[in-house]
Amino acid sequence: MTRQLLVAVKIISDYVFNQILFVKDVVTRYATMTGHHCERRFGWDCHGLPIEFEIDKIHKIANSVEREAIGVKQYNEWCREIVMRFSAEWETKIGRFGRWIDFKDDYKTMDCNYMESVWWAFK
């Protein structure tokens, strides 16, 4: 790719990102401004293959046998560390977009309370 195309992709992705945040923000902002209570917590999606792929790449893990040799406890700890690696950047970027959101009382899908609430909902 040429440099100009990479810059264009970055600008377009920021624009799309901003539009998604706008839609998510405008509904809750309107509710708040019209006197309704609305929780405005930021959420971190912590499950899935992208995180495992990143861990495997960083630690040069080639297969499930190597993963099992490391152990579930250590592997999960690495996953927890990597999830929050960019948290400060997210807070800064979303703040620049002007979104009203609480980062201090956020939720993470890797927290036991969150997982148990999902299990309860589907029970």
Number of C-alpha atoms within 10 A of each C-alpha: 5 7 8 9 10 11 11 12 12 12 12 12 12 12 12 12 13 17 13 11 15 15 11 12 16 13 11 18 18 12 12 14 10 9 8 11 10 13 11 17 14 15 14 14 10 17 14 8 9 10 16 17 11 15 18 17 11 9 10 10 16 10 9 10 10 12 15 10 10 12 11 11 9 12 16 14 10 16 18 17 10 16 16 13 10 9 12 10 10 13 15 10 12 15 12 9 13 12 18 15 19 13 15 8 11 12 15 18 15 16 11 10 12 13 13 12 11 12 10 9 8 7 6
